[in-house]
């Protein structure tokens, strides 16, 4: 008897993304799925982290059926697929700095001017 292997979100995404890579051309795969990660997995739902709203909307509109089918084929169990926008660490730090600068500006100790540099 084989030992039971616990399926994780990361492990399932690895399997599903391999199937997507085989079904799509390389450019399409890299454009839409290179920055997707398995985030959460339970009996009813598989949550994927995507980098932004645009990617989430595009995947939902064009690839959700393919992902759902790959999850079902891989696990033998259909699940709802949810796409959650995961803010990049650098964006979180930048937002935190902007909030801190804005609060200092409001208190009068530091005046913040928006930067035009990226």
Beta strands, then each sheet from edge to edge (+ up, - down):
strand 1: 37-41
strand 2: 45-50
strand 3: 80-85
sheet 1: 1+ 2- 3-
end
